[in-house]
């Protein structure tokens, strides 16, 4: 049970981090295209 909870927490935090990084990269690419 503890392992499952820990995995869930790590998975969600990692996904959030990846999504933020992806969003930032996407925004940066769009800004570069506009220039």
C-alpha positions in Angstrom: 0.0 0.0 0.0 2.8 2.4 0.9 4.7 1.6 -2.2 1.6 2.3 -4.3 1.0 5.6 -2.6 4.7 6.6 -3.0 4.6 5.6 -6.7 1.5 7.7 -7.2 3.0 10.8 -5.6 6.3 10.4 -7.6 4.4 9.8 -10.8 2.1 12.8 -10.4 4.9 15.1 -9.5 7.1 13.9 -12.4 4.2 14.3 -14.8 3.6 17.9 -13.6 7.3 18.7 -14.0 7.4 17.2 -17.5 4.2 19.1 -18.5 5.6 22.4 -17.2 8.9 21.9 -19.0 7.0 20.9 -22.2 4.8 24.0 -21.9 7.9 26.2 -21.4 9.6 24.7 -24.4 6.5 25.1 -26.5 6.2 28.8 -25.5 9.9 29.4 -26.2 9.6 27.8 -29.6 6.5 30.0 -30.4 8.4 33.1 -29.3 11.4 32.2 -31.5 9.1 31.6 -34.5 7.4 35.0 -34.0 10.8 36.9 -34.0 
